[in-house]
Amino acid sequence: MSILSPRILTLIIVFAFIIALVAIRSFVVLKHKRAAMDVIRHAIDRGQMLEPAAILALLGSPVPSSQLVLFSGIVATAAGLGLTLISVKLAALLAGAGVGLIVASRFLDAKPADPGVPM
């Protein structure tokens, strides 16, 4: 079996596609954050007072949302499954981390016991 058999080449292409999707999404999120920082910077330069709620609305929540953790879990699981050809131990570790992040995303949606305590 050649090292670049059609099966292996297909898996490499799928894995590269997943990596490209993650890179594109990261670029878009970074561009959005930079635009929000520019708005904040211009407001401060003009002497406007910014409420903390307005800054949080522009920048987003500092606490990871369940969607972000779920997305990270799916990417880690896909990366782990894609790396099975390279290293079984590393793939098992990444797949396990991915499943753990997916499970953790479910707990982030839970409501806090005390409504006065921020999540």
C-alpha angles and dihedrals in degrees: 000000000000119000089239099047116155092258094053092042090052092051091048091052092049091048091048089050091054091049090050091051091051092047093049092048091048090051092051092049091048091050090051092050092049091051090051091049090051090053091050092046093051092048092052092046089055091051097249119151114235123207116225089239090057092050091049090049091053098043100033130232117321088215113082111252121229089248091057092049091046090050090049090049093051092048092048091048092049091047091050092050091046092052095055089100092055104041129353094201095051091044092052090050093050094044090050091049090049093052089047091053091049090053091046091054089062091057093051089065091058117108118244117254092233114047090207092062113085116230 
